[in-house]
Amino acid sequence: MHKDVTKVATKNVVKPSGPIHVVYFSSISNNTHRFIQKLGIDNSRIPFEINEEILVNSDYVLITPTYSGGGNLTDGAVPKQVIKFLNNKQNRDFCRGVIASGNTNFGDTFALAGPIISKRLNVPLLYQFELLGTKNDVETISEIIKNFWGENNYERK
């Protein structure tokens, strides 16, 4: 994990309520989009076009890719579209956790967008996965989200 990352204290975690929902960003590669489809969970996509926006009015977990060059090159790790989305106070206030994807070739900046957002919003970093994710990642994230919300609110599409 990158040297500048700190973990959120478990006692500070606000559990989500209401129906399970993920908000995600996917670039034109659609890697994250394809991963979200495998989860089969209710979702909203942050628009690729920076002049478009969405407003969220219920608890959600954010899933985002990471952009950065590895090593000390951390600028731009969080996609600009995600930053714009989170600059809206209402969107920030409903975020309950974050999951990030990345490329292990970038060493300690692997999936760095997750820890950055976790620290900034004081929400837990729930999981990190590589690129398109594996079948195991899909199963693991489904269980993490299910457990994070609690059994009563989980319905797969």
PyMOL CGO cylinders between C-alpha atoms (Angstrom):
from pymol import cmd
from pymol.cgo import CYLINDER

trace = [
    CYLINDER, 0.00, 0.00, 0.00, 1.21, 3.51, -0.78, 0.3, 1, 1, 1, 1, 1, 1,
    CYLINDER, 1.21, 3.51, -0.78, 3.07, 5.31, 2.03, 0.3, 1, 1, 1, 1, 1, 1,
    CYLINDER, 3.07, 5.31, 2.03, 0.56, 8.19, 2.18, 0.3, 1, 1, 1, 1, 1, 1,
    CYLINDER, 0.56, 8.19, 2.18, -2.48, 5.97, 2.76, 0.3, 1, 1, 1, 1, 1, 1,
    CYLINDER, -2.48, 5.97, 2.76, -4.12, 5.63, 6.16, 0.3, 1, 1, 1, 1, 1, 1,
    CYLINDER, -4.12, 5.63, 6.16, -6.91, 3.24, 7.08, 0.3, 1, 1, 1, 1, 1, 1,
    CYLINDER, -6.91, 3.24, 7.08, -10.31, 4.39, 8.33, 0.3, 1, 1, 1, 1, 1, 1,
    CYLINDER, -10.31, 4.39, 8.33, -11.01, 3.33, 11.91, 0.3, 1, 1, 1, 1, 1, 1,
    CYLINDER, -11.01, 3.33, 11.91, -13.71, 0.66, 12.02, 0.3, 1, 1, 1, 1, 1, 1,
    CYLINDER, -13.71, 0.66, 12.02, -15.54, 2.47, 14.82, 0.3, 1, 1, 1, 1, 1, 1,
    CYLINDER, -15.54, 2.47, 14.82, -16.14, 5.43, 12.47, 0.3, 1, 1, 1, 1, 1, 1,
    CYLINDER, -16.14, 5.43, 12.47, -17.86, 3.39, 9.76, 0.3, 1, 1, 1, 1, 1, 1,
    CYLINDER, -17.86, 3.39, 9.76, -21.46, 4.35, 8.98, 0.3, 1, 1, 1, 1, 1, 1,
    CYLINDER, -21.46, 4.35, 8.98, -23.30, 1.28, 7.68, 0.3, 1, 1, 1, 1, 1, 1,
    CYLINDER, -23.30, 1.28, 7.68, -25.51, 1.82, 4.64, 0.3, 1, 1, 1, 1, 1, 1,
    CYLINDER, -25.51, 1.82, 4.64, -29.28, 1.58, 4.78, 0.3, 1, 1, 1, 1, 1, 1,
    CYLINDER, -29.28, 1.58, 4.78, -31.97, 1.12, 2.17, 0.3, 1, 1, 1, 1, 1, 1,
    CYLINDER, -31.97, 1.12, 2.17, -31.57, -0.98, -0.96, 0.3, 1, 1, 1, 1, 1, 1,
    CYLINDER, -31.57, -0.98, -0.96, -28.09, -2.03, -2.06, 0.3, 1, 1, 1, 1, 1, 1,
    CYLINDER, -28.09, -2.03, -2.06, -26.72, 0.31, -4.69, 0.3, 1, 1, 1, 1, 1, 1,
    CYLINDER, -26.72, 0.31, -4.69, -23.34, 0.89, -6.29, 0.3, 1, 1, 1, 1, 1, 1,
    CYLINDER, -23.34, 0.89, -6.29, -22.23, 3.98, -8.17, 0.3, 1, 1, 1, 1, 1, 1,
    CYLINDER, -22.23, 3.98, -8.17, -19.36, 3.46, -10.56, 0.3, 1, 1, 1, 1, 1, 1,
    CYLINDER, -19.36, 3.46, -10.56, -17.19, 5.11, -13.15, 0.3, 1, 1, 1, 1, 1, 1,
    CYLINDER, -17.19, 5.11, -13.15, -15.94, 3.34, -16.24, 0.3, 1, 1, 1, 1, 1, 1,
    CYLINDER, -15.94, 3.34, -16.24, -13.84, 4.84, -19.00, 0.3, 1, 1, 1, 1, 1, 1,
    CYLINDER, -13.84, 4.84, -19.00, -14.47, 4.16, -22.67, 0.3, 1, 1, 1, 1, 1, 1,
    CYLINDER, -14.47, 4.16, -22.67, -12.65, 0.83, -22.22, 0.3, 1, 1, 1, 1, 1, 1,
    CYLINDER, -12.65, 0.83, -22.22, -15.75, -0.28, -20.26, 0.3, 1, 1, 1, 1, 1, 1,
    CYLINDER, -15.75, -0.28, -20.26, -13.65, -2.57, -18.02, 0.3, 1, 1, 1, 1, 1, 1,
    CYLINDER, -13.65, -2.57, -18.02, -15.41, -1.42, -14.86, 0.3, 1, 1, 1, 1, 1, 1,
    CYLINDER, -15.41, -1.42, -14.86, -18.79, -1.44, -16.61, 0.3, 1, 1, 1, 1, 1, 1,
    CYLINDER, -18.79, -1.44, -16.61, -18.36, -5.10, -17.60, 0.3, 1, 1, 1, 1, 1, 1,
    CYLINDER, -18.36, -5.10, -17.60, -17.33, -5.92, -14.04, 0.3, 1, 1, 1, 1, 1, 1,
    CYLINDER, -17.33, -5.92, -14.04, -20.44, -4.19, -12.62, 0.3, 1, 1, 1, 1, 1, 1,
    CYLINDER, -20.44, -4.19, -12.62, -22.67, -6.17, -14.99, 0.3, 1, 1, 1, 1, 1, 1,
    CYLINDER, -22.67, -6.17, -14.99, -21.24, -9.40, -13.54, 0.3, 1, 1, 1, 1, 1, 1,
    CYLINDER, -21.24, -9.40, -13.54, -22.18, -8.25, -10.01, 0.3, 1, 1, 1, 1, 1, 1,
    CYLINDER, -22.18, -8.25, -10.01, -25.85, -7.99, -10.89, 0.3, 1, 1, 1, 1, 1, 1,
    CYLINDER, -25.85, -7.99, -10.89, -26.40, -5.24, -8.30, 0.3, 1, 1, 1, 1, 1, 1,
    CYLINDER, -26.40, -5.24, -8.30, -28.52, -2.11, -8.77, 0.3, 1, 1, 1, 1, 1, 1,
    CYLINDER, -28.52, -2.11, -8.77, -26.20, 0.61, -10.02, 0.3, 1, 1, 1, 1, 1, 1,
    CYLINDER, -26.20, 0.61, -10.02, -25.71, 4.09, -11.42, 0.3, 1, 1, 1, 1, 1, 1,
    CYLINDER, -25.71, 4.09, -11.42, -22.90, 5.07, -13.77, 0.3, 1, 1, 1, 1, 1, 1,
    CYLINDER, -22.90, 5.07, -13.77, -20.99, 8.33, -13.44, 0.3, 1, 1, 1, 1, 1, 1,
    CYLINDER, -20.99, 8.33, -13.44, -21.05, 9.85, -16.95, 0.3, 1, 1, 1, 1, 1, 1,
    CYLINDER, -21.05, 9.85, -16.95, -17.85, 9.81, -19.00, 0.3, 1, 1, 1, 1, 1, 1,
    CYLINDER, -17.85, 9.81, -19.00, -18.56, 13.29, -20.35, 0.3, 1, 1, 1, 1, 1, 1,
    CYLINDER, -18.56, 13.29, -20.35, -17.30, 15.75, -17.74, 0.3, 1, 1, 1, 1, 1, 1,
    CYLINDER, -17.30, 15.75, -17.74, -20.15, 18.22, -18.43, 0.3, 1, 1, 1, 1, 1, 1,
    CYLINDER, -20.15, 18.22, -18.43, -22.79, 15.60, -17.51, 0.3, 1, 1, 1, 1, 1, 1,
    CYLINDER, -22.79, 15.60, -17.51, -23.61, 14.68, -13.95, 0.3, 1, 1, 1, 1, 1, 1,
    CYLINDER, -23.61, 14.68, -13.95, -25.75, 12.47, -11.76, 0.3, 1, 1, 1, 1, 1, 1,
    CYLINDER, -25.75, 12.47, -11.76, -27.15, 13.11, -8.32, 0.3, 1, 1, 1, 1, 1, 1,
    CYLINDER, -27.15, 13.11, -8.32, -27.50, 10.25, -5.83, 0.3, 1, 1, 1, 1, 1, 1,
    CYLINDER, -27.50, 10.25, -5.83, -30.11, 10.32, -3.06, 0.3, 1, 1, 1, 1, 1, 1,
    CYLINDER, -30.11, 10.32, -3.06, -29.49, 7.01, -1.28, 0.3, 1, 1, 1, 1, 1, 1,
    CYLINDER, -29.49, 7.01, -1.28, -26.59, 5.16, 0.32, 0.3, 1, 1, 1, 1, 1, 1,
    CYLINDER, -26.59, 5.16, 0.32, -24.14, 3.56, -2.09, 0.3, 1, 1, 1, 1, 1, 1,
    CYLINDER, -24.14, 3.56, -2.09, -20.70, 2.01, -2.48, 0.3, 1, 1, 1, 1, 1, 1,
    CYLINDER, -20.70, 2.01, -2.48, -18.45, 3.69, -5.04, 0.3, 1, 1, 1, 1, 1, 1,
    CYLINDER, -18.45, 3.69, -5.04, -16.50, 1.52, -7.49, 0.3, 1, 1, 1, 1, 1, 1,
    CYLINDER, -16.50, 1.52, -7.49, -13.79, 3.26, -9.49, 0.3, 1, 1, 1, 1, 1, 1,
    CYLINDER, -13.79, 3.26, -9.49, -10.72, 2.50, -11.58, 0.3, 1, 1, 1, 1, 1, 1,
    CYLINDER, -10.72, 2.50, -11.58, -7.36, 4.07, -10.76, 0.3, 1, 1, 1, 1, 1, 1,
    CYLINDER, -7.36, 4.07, -10.76, -5.26, 6.17, -13.10, 0.3, 1, 1, 1, 1, 1, 1,
    CYLINDER, -5.26, 6.17, -13.10, -1.63, 6.84, -12.12, 0.3, 1, 1, 1, 1, 1, 1,
    CYLINDER, -1.63, 6.84, -12.12, 1.87, 6.00, -13.15, 0.3, 1, 1, 1, 1, 1, 1,
    CYLINDER, 1.87, 6.00, -13.15, 3.19, 4.08, -10.16, 0.3, 1, 1, 1, 1, 1, 1,
    CYLINDER, 3.19, 4.08, -10.16, 5.85, 4.91, -7.59, 0.3, 1, 1, 1, 1, 1, 1,
    CYLINDER, 5.85, 4.91, -7.59, 5.54, 8.52, -6.50, 0.3, 1, 1, 1, 1, 1, 1,
    CYLINDER, 5.54, 8.52, -6.50, 3.33, 9.41, -9.48, 0.3, 1, 1, 1, 1, 1, 1,
    CYLINDER, 3.33, 9.41, -9.48, -0.01, 9.65, -7.71, 0.3, 1, 1, 1, 1, 1, 1,
    CYLINDER, -0.01, 9.65, -7.71, -1.47, 12.73, -9.41, 0.3, 1, 1, 1, 1, 1, 1,
    CYLINDER, -1.47, 12.73, -9.41, -4.56, 11.86, -11.36, 0.3, 1, 1, 1, 1, 1, 1,
    CYLINDER, -4.56, 11.86, -11.36, -5.14, 8.54, -9.57, 0.3, 1, 1, 1, 1, 1, 1,
    CYLINDER, -5.14, 8.54, -9.57, -8.81, 9.40, -9.07, 0.3, 1, 1, 1, 1, 1, 1,
    CYLINDER, -8.81, 9.40, -9.07, -10.57, 9.95, -12.41, 0.3, 1, 1, 1, 1, 1, 1,
    CYLINDER, -10.57, 9.95, -12.41, -11.70, 13.55, -13.00, 0.3, 1, 1, 1, 1, 1, 1,
    CYLINDER, -11.70, 13.55, -13.00, -15.28, 12.41, -13.48, 0.3, 1, 1, 1, 1, 1, 1,
    CYLINDER, -15.28, 12.41, -13.48, -15.26, 10.78, -10.02, 0.3, 1, 1, 1, 1, 1, 1,
    CYLINDER, -15.26, 10.78, -10.02, -13.78, 13.93, -8.47, 0.3, 1, 1, 1, 1, 1, 1,
    CYLINDER, -13.78, 13.93, -8.47, -16.53, 16.03, -10.07, 0.3, 1, 1, 1, 1, 1, 1,
    CYLINDER, -16.53, 16.03, -10.07, -19.18, 13.57, -8.84, 0.3, 1, 1, 1, 1, 1, 1,
    CYLINDER, -19.18, 13.57, -8.84, -17.80, 13.68, -5.29, 0.3, 1, 1, 1, 1, 1, 1,
    CYLINDER, -17.80, 13.68, -5.29, -17.46, 17.47, -5.33, 0.3, 1, 1, 1, 1, 1, 1,
    CYLINDER, -17.46, 17.47, -5.33, -21.25, 17.50, -4.94, 0.3, 1, 1, 1, 1, 1, 1,
    CYLINDER, -21.25, 17.50, -4.94, -21.91, 17.39, -1.19, 0.3, 1, 1, 1, 1, 1, 1,
    CYLINDER, -21.91, 17.39, -1.19, -25.06, 15.26, -1.55, 0.3, 1, 1, 1, 1, 1, 1,
    CYLINDER, -25.06, 15.26, -1.55, -23.15, 12.63, -3.53, 0.3, 1, 1, 1, 1, 1, 1,
    CYLINDER, -23.15, 12.63, -3.53, -20.34, 12.63, -0.94, 0.3, 1, 1, 1, 1, 1, 1,
    CYLINDER, -20.34, 12.63, -0.94, -22.76, 12.34, 1.97, 0.3, 1, 1, 1, 1, 1, 1,
    CYLINDER, -22.76, 12.34, 1.97, -24.40, 9.15, 0.65, 0.3, 1, 1, 1, 1, 1, 1,
    CYLINDER, -24.40, 9.15, 0.65, -21.10, 7.34, -0.04, 0.3, 1, 1, 1, 1, 1, 1,
    CYLINDER, -21.10, 7.34, -0.04, -20.63, 4.54, 2.53, 0.3, 1, 1, 1, 1, 1, 1,
    CYLINDER, -20.63, 4.54, 2.53, -17.59, 2.72, 1.13, 0.3, 1, 1, 1, 1, 1, 1,
    CYLINDER, -17.59, 2.72, 1.13, -15.27, 2.43, -1.83, 0.3, 1, 1, 1, 1, 1, 1,
    CYLINDER, -15.27, 2.43, -1.83, -13.91, -0.34, -4.02, 0.3, 1, 1, 1, 1, 1, 1,
    CYLINDER, -13.91, -0.34, -4.02, -11.13, 0.33, -6.52, 0.3, 1, 1, 1, 1, 1, 1,
    CYLINDER, -11.13, 0.33, -6.52, -9.58, -1.40, -9.47, 0.3, 1, 1, 1, 1, 1, 1,
    CYLINDER, -9.58, -1.40, -9.47, -6.06, -0.96, -10.72, 0.3, 1, 1, 1, 1, 1, 1,
    CYLINDER, -6.06, -0.96, -10.72, -3.06, -2.58, -12.34, 0.3, 1, 1, 1, 1, 1, 1,
    CYLINDER, -3.06, -2.58, -12.34, -0.56, -4.44, -10.14, 0.3, 1, 1, 1, 1, 1, 1,
    CYLINDER, -0.56, -4.44, -10.14, 2.19, -3.40, -12.58, 0.3, 1, 1, 1, 1, 1, 1,
    CYLINDER, 2.19, -3.40, -12.58, 2.06, 0.00, -10.87, 0.3, 1, 1, 1, 1, 1, 1,
    CYLINDER, 2.06, 0.00, -10.87, 3.34, -1.38, -7.57, 0.3, 1, 1, 1, 1, 1, 1,
    CYLINDER, 3.34, -1.38, -7.57, 2.34, 0.49, -4.44, 0.3, 1, 1, 1, 1, 1, 1,
    CYLINDER, 2.34, 0.49, -4.44, -0.04, 2.74, -6.38, 0.3, 1, 1, 1, 1, 1, 1,
    CYLINDER, -0.04, 2.74, -6.38, -2.15, -0.31, -7.32, 0.3, 1, 1, 1, 1, 1, 1,
    CYLINDER, -2.15, -0.31, -7.32, -5.83, 0.72, -7.04, 0.3, 1, 1, 1, 1, 1, 1,
    CYLINDER, -5.83, 0.72, -7.04, -4.74, 3.91, -5.24, 0.3, 1, 1, 1, 1, 1, 1,
    CYLINDER, -4.74, 3.91, -5.24, -7.98, 5.74, -6.05, 0.3, 1, 1, 1, 1, 1, 1,
    CYLINDER, -7.98, 5.74, -6.05, -9.68, 3.60, -3.38, 0.3, 1, 1, 1, 1, 1, 1,
    CYLINDER, -9.68, 3.60, -3.38, -7.45, 4.56, -0.46, 0.3, 1, 1, 1, 1, 1, 1,
    CYLINDER, -7.45, 4.56, -0.46, -7.42, 8.22, -1.54, 0.3, 1, 1, 1, 1, 1, 1,
    CYLINDER, -7.42, 8.22, -1.54, -11.23, 8.38, -1.59, 0.3, 1, 1, 1, 1, 1, 1,
    CYLINDER, -11.23, 8.38, -1.59, -11.50, 6.33, 1.60, 0.3, 1, 1, 1, 1, 1, 1,
    CYLINDER, -11.50, 6.33, 1.60, -9.27, 8.77, 3.46, 0.3, 1, 1, 1, 1, 1, 1,
    CYLINDER, -9.27, 8.77, 3.46, -10.88, 11.88, 1.98, 0.3, 1, 1, 1, 1, 1, 1,
    CYLINDER, -10.88, 11.88, 1.98, -14.48, 10.80, 2.72, 0.3, 1, 1, 1, 1, 1, 1,
    CYLINDER, -14.48, 10.80, 2.72, -13.69, 8.81, 5.88, 0.3, 1, 1, 1, 1, 1, 1,
    CYLINDER, -13.69, 8.81, 5.88, -15.38, 5.70, 4.49, 0.3, 1, 1, 1, 1, 1, 1,
    CYLINDER, -15.38, 5.70, 4.49, -13.97, 2.17, 4.46, 0.3, 1, 1, 1, 1, 1, 1,
    CYLINDER, -13.97, 2.17, 4.46, -11.92, 0.80, 1.58, 0.3, 1, 1, 1, 1, 1, 1,
    CYLINDER, -11.92, 0.80, 1.58, -13.83, -2.43, 1.07, 0.3, 1, 1, 1, 1, 1, 1,
    CYLINDER, -13.83, -2.43, 1.07, -11.78, -4.13, -1.65, 0.3, 1, 1, 1, 1, 1, 1,
    CYLINDER, -11.78, -4.13, -1.65, -9.25, -3.69, -4.44, 0.3, 1, 1, 1, 1, 1, 1,
    CYLINDER, -9.25, -3.69, -4.44, -9.10, -5.76, -7.62, 0.3, 1, 1, 1, 1, 1, 1,
    CYLINDER, -9.10, -5.76, -7.62, -7.04, -5.90, -10.78, 0.3, 1, 1, 1, 1, 1, 1,
    CYLINDER, -7.04, -5.90, -10.78, -8.31, -4.62, -14.13, 0.3, 1, 1, 1, 1, 1, 1,
    CYLINDER, -8.31, -4.62, -14.13, -11.36, -6.64, -15.22, 0.3, 1, 1, 1, 1, 1, 1,
    CYLINDER, -11.36, -6.64, -15.22, -11.46, -8.66, -12.01, 0.3, 1, 1, 1, 1, 1, 1,
    CYLINDER, -11.46, -8.66, -12.01, -11.81, -12.41, -11.77, 0.3, 1, 1, 1, 1, 1, 1,
    CYLINDER, -11.81, -12.41, -11.77, -14.76, -14.67, -11.03, 0.3, 1, 1, 1, 1, 1, 1,
    CYLINDER, -14.76, -14.67, -11.03, -13.44, -14.81, -7.46, 0.3, 1, 1, 1, 1, 1, 1,
    CYLINDER, -13.44, -14.81, -7.46, -13.42, -10.98, -7.29, 0.3, 1, 1, 1, 1, 1, 1,
    CYLINDER, -13.42, -10.98, -7.29, -17.07, -10.91, -8.40, 0.3, 1, 1, 1, 1, 1, 1,
    CYLINDER, -17.07, -10.91, -8.40, -18.04, -13.43, -5.72, 0.3, 1, 1, 1, 1, 1, 1,
    CYLINDER, -18.04, -13.43, -5.72, -15.94, -11.70, -3.05, 0.3, 1, 1, 1, 1, 1, 1,
    CYLINDER, -15.94, -11.70, -3.05, -17.30, -8.23, -3.78, 0.3, 1, 1, 1, 1, 1, 1,
    CYLINDER, -17.30, -8.23, -3.78, -20.89, -9.55, -3.88, 0.3, 1, 1, 1, 1, 1, 1,
    CYLINDER, -20.89, -9.55, -3.88, -20.38, -11.03, -0.40, 0.3, 1, 1, 1, 1, 1, 1,
    CYLINDER, -20.38, -11.03, -0.40, -18.62, -7.92, 0.93, 0.3, 1, 1, 1, 1, 1, 1,
    CYLINDER, -18.62, -7.92, 0.93, -21.46, -5.68, -0.24, 0.3, 1, 1, 1, 1, 1, 1,
    CYLINDER, -21.46, -5.68, -0.24, -24.09, -8.11, 1.05, 0.3, 1, 1, 1, 1, 1, 1,
    CYLINDER, -24.09, -8.11, 1.05, -22.44, -8.22, 4.47, 0.3, 1, 1, 1, 1, 1, 1,
    CYLINDER, -22.44, -8.22, 4.47, -21.83, -4.47, 4.52, 0.3, 1, 1, 1, 1, 1, 1,
    CYLINDER, -21.83, -4.47, 4.52, -25.55, -3.77, 4.01, 0.3, 1, 1, 1, 1, 1, 1,
    CYLINDER, -25.55, -3.77, 4.01, -26.84, -6.69, 6.00, 0.3, 1, 1, 1, 1, 1, 1,
    CYLINDER, -26.84, -6.69, 6.00, -28.73, -9.74, 4.82, 0.3, 1, 1, 1, 1, 1, 1,
    CYLINDER, -28.73, -9.74, 4.82, -32.18, -8.13, 4.64, 0.3, 1, 1, 1, 1, 1, 1,
    CYLINDER, -32.18, -8.13, 4.64, -31.39, -5.64, 1.90, 0.3, 1, 1, 1, 1, 1, 1,
    CYLINDER, -31.39, -5.64, 1.90, -29.52, -7.83, -0.59, 0.3, 1, 1, 1, 1, 1, 1,
    CYLINDER, -29.52, -7.83, -0.59, -31.17, -8.76, -3.86, 0.3, 1, 1, 1, 1, 1, 1,
    CYLINDER, -31.17, -8.76, -3.86, -29.25, -9.79, -6.96, 0.3, 1, 1, 1, 1, 1, 1,
    CYLINDER, -29.25, -9.79, -6.96, -30.70, -8.65, -10.26, 0.3, 1, 1, 1, 1, 1, 1,
]
cmd.load_cgo(trace, "trace")
